[in-house]
Amino acid sequence: MTKFTRTAVFAVSGLALGLATSVGASAATLAEIQERGAVRIAVANEIPYGYVDPSGEALGAGPDVAKAIMEKLGVENIEWVTTNFSSLIPGLQADRFDMVAAEMAILPDRCQQVLFSEPNTSYGEGLLVPAGNPKDIHAYEDFAENAELRVAIMAGADQLEMMQKLGVDESRLVTIAANADAISTVSTGRADAYAATSLTASGLAGQSEGVEVAGAFTDPVIDGEEVRSWGGFTFASGNEELRDAVNDALAEFKQTDEWSGIVSGYGFTQADIDGSIARSTDELCDAG
């Protein structure tokens, strides 16, 4: 596989994205990306989905698969952009990057704003709680049933909609800017738990003895269905050409042992791997 030795890493602020969005911009076509020899891909520094390590290397299920796809498409270099999760969609709309490799969940409201590839991954939910789980929290529904519990959620994450649908009062939702803030938020008691995907919660629990993953966790049931998310690559509306090219390369790559090795290497289970082909993007965009 091509080694992207000339990778640049940029940090993008929400303010800058907001200003750029008001101006408007058009997304680069695949031909334009191939001509300049580089594609700009954003991540939200969320382990294990898409992040940049201290050495500047982009890692995660999204970036590693994106590297293979770009090689297939003849794009030699990737410029990685790091930003907050809530700035990913505005960043695409402002043409601050060409593509997002954050394994963003494919949801109907997001499909109205951006284009998604077919699913690359599938994953369930989880909770990060203080060590010992002193308040005995094991499900998202616990926050709907106990008016004294507070739950932290990352800005822009789909757990907000889950909590709203479960009837959790917004006064008990603690919004944080990034996953990195979850450990201190939970361990200091600012929130009683952090709602995130199971892989995110597990990754955070491994970073501090002050927190742990809620045991005997029960996946939330929303509108009569157990919640499972499907993550894909994201593109600006109108950029069907790039989306379709990525889809073609992704469909071929998902048939290989290399693809399954990448996602399993980041903690995705066989159920997650099998689940990634259970739903199409059209179905997910039309759901709800």
C-alpha positions as a Markdown table, in Angstrom:
| # | Residue | x | y | z |
|---|---|---|---|---|
| 1 | Met | 0.0 | 0.0 | 0.0 |
| 2 | Thr | 1.2 | 3.5 | -0.8 |
| 3 | Lys | 2.8 | 5.2 | 2.2 |
| 4 | Phe | 1.6 | 8.8 | 2.5 |
| 5 | Thr | 4.9 | 10.4 | 3.6 |
| 6 | Arg | 3.9 | 14.0 | 2.8 |
| 7 | Thr | 0.9 | 14.1 | 5.1 |
| 8 | Ala | -0.1 | 17.5 | 6.5 |
| 9 | Val | -2.3 | 17.8 | 9.6 |
| 10 | Phe | -4.5 | 20.8 | 10.1 |
| 11 | Ala | -6.7 | 21.9 | 13.0 |
| 12 | Val | -9.9 | 23.6 | 12.1 |
| 13 | Ser | -12.0 | 25.7 | 14.5 |
| 14 | Gly | -15.7 | 25.8 | 14.6 |
| 15 | Leu | -15.6 | 29.6 | 14.2 |
| 16 | Ala | -13.6 | 29.4 | 11.1 |
| 17 | Leu | -15.9 | 26.8 | 9.6 |
| 18 | Gly | -18.9 | 28.9 | 10.4 |
| 19 | Leu | -17.4 | 32.0 | 8.7 |
| 20 | Ala | -16.5 | 29.9 | 5.6 |
| 21 | Thr | -19.9 | 28.4 | 5.3 |
| 22 | Ser | -21.5 | 31.8 | 5.0 |
| 23 | Val | -19.3 | 32.5 | 1.9 |
| 24 | Gly | -20.1 | 29.2 | 0.2 |
| 25 | Ala | -17.9 | 27.0 | -1.9 |
| 26 | Ser | -18.0 | 24.1 | -4.4 |
| 27 | Ala | -16.6 | 20.7 | -3.6 |
| 28 | Ala | -13.6 | 19.4 | -5.6 |
| 29 | Thr | -14.3 | 16.7 | -8.2 |
| 30 | Leu | -12.4 | 13.5 | -8.3 |
| 31 | Ala | -10.6 | 14.7 | -11.4 |
| 32 | Glu | -9.5 | 17.9 | -9.6 |
| 33 | Ile | -8.3 | 15.9 | -6.6 |
| 34 | Gln | -6.3 | 13.5 | -8.9 |
| 35 | Glu | -4.8 | 16.5 | -10.8 |
| 36 | Arg | -3.6 | 18.2 | -7.6 |
| 37 | Gly | -2.4 | 14.8 | -6.3 |
| 38 | Ala | -3.9 | 15.3 | -2.8 |
| 39 | Val | -7.2 | 14.9 | -1.0 |
| 40 | Arg | -8.2 | 16.6 | 2.2 |
| 41 | Ile | -9.8 | 14.2 | 4.7 |
| 42 | Ala | -11.2 | 15.2 | 8.1 |
| 43 | Val | -11.3 | 13.3 | 11.4 |
| 44 | Ala | -12.7 | 14.2 | 14.8 |
| 45 | Asn | -9.9 | 12.6 | 16.9 |
| 46 | Glu | -12.3 | 9.9 | 18.1 |
| 47 | Ile | -10.6 | 6.5 | 18.9 |
| 48 | Pro | -11.0 | 4.0 | 17.2 |
| 49 | Tyr | -13.0 | 5.6 | 14.4 |
| 50 | Gly | -10.6 | 8.3 | 13.1 |
| 51 | Tyr | -7.8 | 10.2 | 14.9 |
| 52 | Val | -4.3 | 11.5 | 14.5 |
| 53 | Asp | -1.7 | 10.2 | 16.9 |
| 54 | Pro | 1.0 | 12.3 | 18.6 |
| 55 | Ser | 3.4 | 11.5 | 15.8 |
| 56 | Gly | 1.0 | 13.0 | 13.3 |
| 57 | Glu | -0.1 | 9.7 | 11.7 |
| 58 | Ala | -3.8 | 9.3 | 10.9 |
| 59 | Leu | -5.2 | 6.1 | 12.3 |
| 60 | Gly | -8.6 | 4.4 | 12.9 |
| 61 | Ala | -11.1 | 2.4 | 11.0 |
| 62 | Gly | -12.0 | 5.3 | 8.8 |
| 63 | Pro | -8.5 | 6.6 | 7.9 |
| 64 | Asp | -7.0 | 3.2 | 7.3 |
| 65 | Val | -9.7 | 2.2 | 4.9 |
| 66 | Ala | -9.6 | 5.7 | 3.3 |
| 67 | Lys | -5.9 | 5.2 | 2.6 |
| 68 | Ala | -6.6 | 2.0 | 0.7 |
| 69 | Ile | -9.4 | 3.6 | -1.2 |
| 70 | Met | -7.4 | 6.6 | -2.2 |
| 71 | Glu | -4.6 | 4.4 | -3.5 |
| 72 | Lys | -7.1 | 2.6 | -5.7 |
| 73 | Leu | -8.3 | 6.0 | -7.0 |
| 74 | Gly | -4.8 | 7.1 | -7.9 |
| 75 | Val | -4.6 | 9.8 | -5.2 |
| 76 | Glu | -1.0 | 9.9 | -3.9 |
| 77 | Asn | -1.3 | 12.2 | -0.8 |
| 78 | Ile | -3.8 | 12.8 | 2.0 |
| 79 | Glu | -3.9 | 16.0 | 3.9 |
| 80 | Trp | -5.5 | 15.1 | 7.3 |
| 81 | Val | -7.7 | 17.7 | 9.0 |
| 82 | Thr | -8.6 | 17.5 | 12.7 |
| 83 | Thr | -11.7 | 19.2 | 14.0 |
| 84 | Asn | -14.5 | 18.8 | 16.5 |
| 85 | Phe | -17.2 | 16.3 | 15.6 |
| 86 | Ser | -19.8 | 19.1 | 15.4 |
| 87 | Ser | -17.7 | 20.9 | 12.8 |
| 88 | Leu | -17.5 | 18.0 | 10.4 |
| 89 | Ile | -20.6 | 18.7 | 8.4 |
| 90 | Pro | -20.1 | 22.5 | 8.4 |
| 91 | Gly | -16.6 | 21.9 | 7.2 |
| 92 | Leu | -17.7 | 19.9 | 4.2 |
| 93 | Gln | -20.3 | 22.5 | 3.4 |
| 94 | Ala | -17.6 | 25.2 | 3.5 |
| 95 | Asp | -15.2 | 23.1 | 1.4 |
| 96 | Arg | -12.6 | 23.0 | 4.1 |
| 97 | Phe | -12.0 | 19.3 | 3.3 |
| 98 | Asp | -13.2 | 16.9 | 0.5 |
| 99 | Met | -14.3 | 14.0 | 2.7 |
| 100 | Val | -14.8 | 12.9 | 6.3 |
| 101 | Ala | -13.4 | 9.6 | 7.6 |
| 102 | Ala | -14.9 | 9.7 | 11.1 |
| 103 | Glu | -17.3 | 6.8 | 10.7 |
| 104 | Met | -20.1 | 9.3 | 11.2 |
| 105 | Ala | -23.4 | 7.5 | 11.8 |
| 106 | Ile | -25.7 | 7.6 | 8.7 |
| 107 | Leu | -28.9 | 9.3 | 9.9 |
| 108 | Pro | -31.8 | 10.8 | 8.0 |
| 109 | Asp | -31.3 | 14.3 | 9.2 |
| 110 | Arg | -27.6 | 14.2 | 8.2 |
| 111 | Cys | -28.5 | 12.8 | 4.8 |
| 112 | Gln | -30.4 | 16.1 | 4.2 |
| 113 | Gln | -27.1 | 18.0 | 4.7 |
| 114 | Val | -24.4 | 15.8 | 3.2 |
| 115 | Leu | -23.8 | 12.7 | 1.1 |
| 116 | Phe | -22.8 | 9.3 | 2.7 |
| 117 | Ser | -20.9 | 6.4 | 1.2 |
| 118 | Glu | -22.3 | 2.9 | 1.8 |
| 119 | Pro | -21.5 | 1.8 | 5.4 |
| 120 | Asn | -17.9 | 1.0 | 6.2 |
| 121 | Thr | -18.6 | -0.1 | 9.8 |
| 122 | Ser | -21.4 | -0.9 | 12.2 |
| 123 | Tyr | -21.4 | -0.5 | 16.0 |
| 124 | Gly | -23.5 | -0.5 | 19.1 |
| 125 | Glu | -23.8 | 1.8 | 22.1 |
| 126 | Gly | -22.2 | 2.0 | 25.5 |
| 127 | Leu | -21.7 | 4.1 | 28.7 |
| 128 | Leu | -18.7 | 5.4 | 30.5 |
| 129 | Val | -19.2 | 5.6 | 34.3 |
| 130 | Pro | -17.1 | 6.4 | 37.4 |
| 131 | Ala | -15.0 | 3.5 | 38.7 |
| 132 | Gly | -17.2 | 1.1 | 40.6 |
| 133 | Asn | -20.4 | 2.4 | 38.8 |
| 134 | Pro | -21.6 | 3.9 | 42.2 |
| 135 | Lys | -25.1 | 4.8 | 40.8 |
| 136 | Asp | -25.6 | 1.4 | 39.2 |
| 137 | Ile | -26.2 | 2.7 | 35.6 |
| 138 | His | -26.6 | 0.1 | 32.9 |
| 139 | Ala | -28.8 | 1.6 | 30.2 |
| 140 | Tyr | -29.7 | 4.9 | 28.4 |
| 141 | Glu | -33.2 | 4.3 | 29.7 |
| 142 | Asp | -31.9 | 4.8 | 33.3 |
| 143 | Phe | -31.7 | 8.5 | 32.6 |
| 144 | Ala | -35.3 | 8.7 | 31.6 |
| 145 | Glu | -36.4 | 6.8 | 34.7 |
| 146 | Asn | -34.2 | 8.6 | 37.3 |
| 147 | Ala | -34.6 | 12.4 | 37.3 |
| 148 | Glu | -31.5 | 12.8 | 39.4 |
| 149 | Leu | -29.0 | 11.3 | 36.9 |
| 150 | Arg | -27.1 | 13.5 | 34.5 |
| 151 | Val | -25.5 | 12.2 | 31.3 |
| 152 | Ala | -22.8 | 13.7 | 29.2 |
| 153 | Ile | -23.0 | 13.8 | 25.4 |
| 154 | Met | -20.6 | 15.1 | 22.8 |
| 155 | Ala | -21.8 | 18.1 | 20.8 |
| 156 | Gly | -23.2 | 16.9 | 17.4 |
| 157 | Ala | -23.3 | 13.2 | 18.4 |
| 158 | Asp | -26.4 | 11.1 | 17.6 |
| 159 | Gln | -26.7 | 10.1 | 21.3 |
| 160 | Leu | -28.5 | 13.5 | 21.8 |
| 161 | Glu | -31.4 | 12.4 | 19.6 |
| 162 | Met | -31.5 | 9.0 | 21.4 |
| 163 | Met | -31.8 | 10.7 | 24.8 |
| 164 | Gln | -34.5 | 13.0 | 23.5 |
| 165 | Lys | -36.5 | 10.2 | 22.1 |
| 166 | Leu | -36.2 | 8.3 | 25.4 |
| 167 | Gly | -37.7 | 11.4 | 27.2 |
| 168 | Val | -34.6 | 12.5 | 29.0 |
| 169 | Asp | -35.0 | 16.2 | 30.0 |
| 170 | Glu | -32.5 | 18.5 | 28.4 |
| 171 | Ser | -31.6 | 20.1 | 31.7 |
| 172 | Arg | -29.9 | 16.8 | 32.6 |
| 173 | Leu | -27.8 | 16.6 | 29.4 |
| 174 | Val | -24.2 | 17.8 | 29.8 |
| 175 | Thr | -22.7 | 18.8 | 26.5 |
| 176 | Ile | -18.9 | 18.3 | 26.0 |
| 177 | Ala | -16.9 | 19.4 | 23.0 |
| 178 | Ala | -14.8 | 16.2 | 22.5 |
| 179 | Asn | -14.4 | 12.7 | 23.7 |
| 180 | Ala | -11.2 | 13.7 | 25.5 |
| 181 | Asp | -13.4 | 15.7 | 27.9 |
| 182 | Ala | -15.4 | 12.7 | 28.9 |
| 183 | Ile | -13.1 | 11.2 | 31.5 |
| 184 | Ser | -12.8 | 14.3 | 33.6 |
| 185 | Thr | -16.5 | 15.1 | 33.2 |
| 186 | Val | -17.5 | 11.7 | 34.6 |
| 187 | Ser | -14.7 | 11.2 | 37.1 |
| 188 | Thr | -15.3 | 14.6 | 38.8 |
| 189 | Gly | -19.1 | 14.1 | 39.0 |
| 190 | Arg | -20.1 | 16.8 | 36.5 |
| 191 | Ala | -22.1 | 14.0 | 34.9 |
| 192 | Asp | -23.0 | 10.5 | 36.1 |
| 193 | Ala | -22.1 | 8.9 | 32.8 |
| 194 | Tyr | -21.0 | 9.5 | 29.3 |
| 195 | Ala | -23.2 | 8.1 | 26.5 |
| 196 | Ala | -21.2 | 7.0 | 23.4 |
| 197 | Thr | -20.6 | 4.0 | 21.2 |
| 198 | Ser | -19.3 | 0.9 | 22.9 |
| 199 | Leu | -15.9 | 1.2 | 21.2 |
| 200 | Thr | -15.5 | 4.8 | 22.3 |
| 201 | Ala | -16.5 | 4.0 | 25.9 |
| 202 | Ser | -14.1 | 1.1 | 26.0 |
| 203 | Gly | -11.2 | 3.2 | 24.6 |
| 204 | Leu | -11.8 | 5.9 | 27.1 |
| 205 | Ala | -12.0 | 3.5 | 30.0 |
| 206 | Gly | -8.6 | 2.2 | 29.1 |
| 207 | Gln | -7.1 | 5.6 | 29.6 |
| 208 | Ser | -8.0 | 6.2 | 33.3 |
| 209 | Glu | -8.5 | 4.2 | 36.4 |
| 210 | Gly | -11.1 | 6.7 | 37.5 |
| 211 | Val | -13.7 | 5.4 | 35.0 |
| 212 | Glu | -15.0 | 2.2 | 33.5 |
| 213 | Val | -17.4 | 0.8 | 31.0 |
| 214 | Ala | -20.9 | 0.2 | 32.4 |
| 215 | Gly | -21.2 | -3.6 | 32.8 |
| 216 | Ala | -24.3 | -5.6 | 31.8 |
| 217 | Phe | -25.1 | -2.8 | 29.4 |
| 218 | Thr | -28.4 | -2.9 | 27.6 |
| 219 | Asp | -28.6 | -1.3 | 24.2 |
| 220 | Pro | -31.3 | 1.3 | 23.9 |
| 221 | Val | -34.6 | 0.6 | 22.2 |
| 222 | Ile | -35.8 | 3.5 | 20.1 |
| 223 | Asp | -39.1 | 3.4 | 18.3 |
| 224 | Gly | -39.4 | -0.3 | 19.0 |
| 225 | Glu | -36.0 | -1.2 | 17.6 |
| 226 | Glu | -32.6 | -1.9 | 19.3 |
| 227 | Val | -30.2 | 0.8 | 18.4 |
| 228 | Arg | -27.3 | 0.0 | 16.1 |
| 229 | Ser | -25.4 | 2.6 | 14.1 |
| 230 | Trp | -23.8 | 2.4 | 10.6 |
| 231 | Gly | -20.8 | 4.6 | 9.9 |
| 232 | Gly | -19.7 | 5.8 | 6.5 |
| 233 | Phe | -17.5 | 8.3 | 4.6 |
| 234 | Thr | -19.1 | 11.7 | 4.2 |
| 235 | Phe | -19.1 | 14.2 | 1.3 |
| 236 | Ala | -20.5 | 17.6 | 0.4 |
| 237 | Ser | -23.9 | 17.6 | -1.2 |
| 238 | Gly | -23.6 | 17.7 | -5.0 |
| 239 | Asn | -20.3 | 15.7 | -4.9 |
| 240 | Glu | -21.9 | 12.5 | -6.1 |
| 241 | Glu | -18.9 | 11.8 | -8.4 |
| 242 | Leu | -16.4 | 11.5 | -5.6 |
| 243 | Arg | -19.0 | 9.6 | -3.4 |
| 244 | Asp | -19.7 | 7.1 | -6.2 |
| 245 | Ala | -16.0 | 6.5 | -6.9 |
| 246 | Val | -15.4 | 5.9 | -3.2 |
| 247 | Asn | -18.4 | 3.5 | -3.1 |
| 248 | Asp | -17.0 | 1.5 | -5.9 |
| 249 | Ala | -13.6 | 1.2 | -4.3 |
| 250 | Leu | -15.1 | 0.5 | -0.9 |
| 251 | Ala | -17.4 | -2.3 | -2.2 |
| 252 | Glu | -14.3 | -4.1 | -3.7 |
| 253 | Phe | -12.1 | -3.5 | -0.7 |
| 254 | Lys | -14.7 | -4.9 | 1.8 |
| 255 | Gln | -14.4 | -8.2 | 0.0 |
| 256 | Thr | -10.8 | -8.6 | 1.2 |
| 257 | Asp | -9.2 | -9.9 | 4.3 |
| 258 | Glu | -7.3 | -6.6 | 4.5 |
| 259 | Trp | -10.5 | -4.7 | 5.2 |
| 260 | Ser | -11.8 | -7.1 | 7.9 |
| 261 | Gly | -8.3 | -7.1 | 9.4 |
| 262 | Ile | -8.4 | -3.3 | 9.7 |
| 263 | Val | -11.7 | -3.0 | 11.4 |
| 264 | Ser | -11.2 | -6.0 | 13.7 |
| 265 | Gly | -7.8 | -4.6 | 14.6 |
| 266 | Tyr | -9.6 | -1.6 | 16.0 |
| 267 | Gly | -11.9 | -3.7 | 18.2 |
| 268 | Phe | -14.9 | -4.2 | 15.9 |
| 269 | Thr | -16.5 | -7.6 | 16.6 |
| 270 | Gln | -17.6 | -10.1 | 14.0 |
| 271 | Ala | -21.2 | -9.0 | 14.7 |
| 272 | Asp | -20.1 | -5.5 | 13.8 |
| 273 | Ile | -18.4 | -6.7 | 10.6 |
| 274 | Asp | -21.4 | -8.7 | 9.6 |
| 275 | Gly | -23.7 | -5.9 | 10.5 |
| 276 | Ser | -21.9 | -3.4 | 8.2 |
| 277 | Ile | -23.5 | -5.1 | 5.2 |
| 278 | Ala | -27.0 | -5.5 | 6.8 |
| 279 | Arg | -28.3 | -2.1 | 5.7 |
| 280 | Ser | -27.7 | 0.2 | 2.7 |
| 281 | Thr | -27.3 | 3.9 | 2.9 |
| 282 | Asp | -30.6 | 4.5 | 1.0 |
| 283 | Glu | -32.4 | 2.5 | 3.7 |
| 284 | Leu | -30.6 | 4.3 | 6.5 |
| 285 | Cys | -31.4 | 7.7 | 5.0 |
| 286 | Asp | -35.0 | 6.8 | 4.5 |
| 287 | Ala | -35.4 | 5.4 | 8.0 |
| 288 | Gly | -37.5 | 7.1 | 10.7 |
